[in-house]
Amino acid sequence: MIKRTVEELESVGYDVDGIIYVDDRTLHVDDVKNALPDVRFIHMWVDAKSFERLRELLERMG
């Protein structure tokens, strides 16, 4: 789904770069990494234990 979304955005002229995937489970991480190897992953409640911490991580990664 993420790959299709990226392809659709690119097809209408968006420059899609620097994707950060945030999820509270790791179930789909390998699939996303295989489809889009440059995607960065934040494991919610593990890497970011609060929404404030998530915001801080996103600001640093951005």
C-alpha positions as CSV (number, residue, x, y, z in Angstrom):
1,M,0.0,0.0,0.0
2,I,2.8,2.4,0.8
3,K,4.6,1.7,-2.4
4,R,1.4,2.2,-4.4
5,T,0.8,5.5,-2.6
6,V,4.4,6.7,-3.3
7,E,4.0,5.7,-7.0
8,E,0.7,7.6,-7.3
9,L,2.2,10.7,-5.7
10,E,5.2,10.6,-8.0
11,S,3.0,10.1,-11.1
12,V,1.2,13.4,-10.4
13,G,4.5,15.3,-9.9
14,Y,5.3,15.1,-6.2
15,D,9.0,14.5,-5.3
16,V,8.7,11.8,-2.6
17,D,11.8,11.6,-0.6
18,G,12.6,10.9,3.0
19,I,9.7,8.6,4.0
20,I,9.4,7.8,7.7
21,Y,7.1,4.8,8.5
22,V,5.6,4.9,12.0
23,D,3.9,1.8,13.4
24,D,3.3,0.2,16.7
25,R,3.9,-3.2,15.3
26,T,6.8,-4.6,13.3
27,L,4.6,-6.9,11.2
28,H,5.0,-5.1,7.9
29,V,8.4,-3.5,8.4
30,D,10.3,-6.1,6.3
31,D,7.7,-5.9,3.5
32,V,8.0,-2.1,3.4
33,K,11.8,-2.2,3.5
34,N,11.9,-4.7,0.6
35,A,9.5,-2.5,-1.5
36,L,11.1,0.8,-0.5
37,P,14.6,0.3,0.9
38,D,15.2,4.0,1.8
39,V,12.2,4.2,4.2
40,R,13.1,4.9,7.8
41,F,11.1,3.1,10.5
42,I,10.0,4.4,14.0
43,H,8.6,1.7,16.2
44,M,6.0,3.5,18.2
45,W,6.0,2.8,22.0
46,V,9.5,1.4,21.6
47,D,11.6,4.0,19.8
48,A,9.2,6.7,20.8
49,K,7.5,6.2,24.1
50,S,5.2,9.2,23.8
51,F,3.8,11.4,21.1
52,E,6.1,14.2,22.3
53,R,9.1,11.9,21.8
54,L,7.7,11.0,18.3
55,R,7.5,14.6,17.4
56,E,11.1,15.1,18.5
57,L,12.3,12.1,16.5
58,L,10.5,13.3,13.4
59,E,11.9,16.8,13.7
60,R,15.5,15.4,14.0
61,M,14.9,13.1,11.0
62,G,13.3,15.7,8.9
